[in-house]
Amino acid sequence: ILWHAGLSPMKEILFDKNLHWMGHVHRLDNRLTRQILHSQQRKGKRNHGRPRLSFKDTTERNMKWK
């Protein structure tokens, strides 16, 4: 349906928005948002199951997908 309307697939739209936001945050000064994006996950007791993906991990995975 999106193809008939001349629109991009939702995955591609979300990927572009993600990259746009990452670029915006990367250009920020040393603000809390940028510090959180580049920080490591906390250490200590872990929950059961697979580790949670951070926004940074998701973006890196999407970059490999593209």
Secondary structure in CASP SS format (residue, H / E / C, confidence):
PFRMAT SS
TARGET T0000
AUTHOR 0000-0000-0000
METHOD secondary structure of the structure
MODEL  1
I C 1.00
L H 1.00
W H 1.00
H H 1.00
A H 1.00
G C 1.00
L C 1.00
S C 1.00
P C 1.00
M H 1.00
K H 1.00
E H 1.00
I H 1.00
L H 1.00
F H 1.00
D H 1.00
K H 1.00
N H 1.00
L H 1.00
H H 1.00
W H 1.00
M H 1.00
G H 1.00
H H 1.00
V H 1.00
H H 1.00
R H 1.00
L C 1.00
D C 1.00
N C 1.00
R C 1.00
L H 1.00
T H 1.00
R H 1.00
Q H 1.00
I H 1.00
L H 1.00
H H 1.00
S C 1.00
Q C 1.00
Q C 1.00
R C 1.00
K C 1.00
G C 1.00
K C 1.00
R C 1.00
N C 1.00
H C 1.00
G C 1.00
R C 1.00
P C 1.00
R C 1.00
L C 1.00
S C 1.00
F H 1.00
K H 1.00
D H 1.00
T H 1.00
T H 1.00
E H 1.00
R H 1.00
N H 1.00
M H 1.00
K H 1.00
W H 1.00
K C 1.00
END
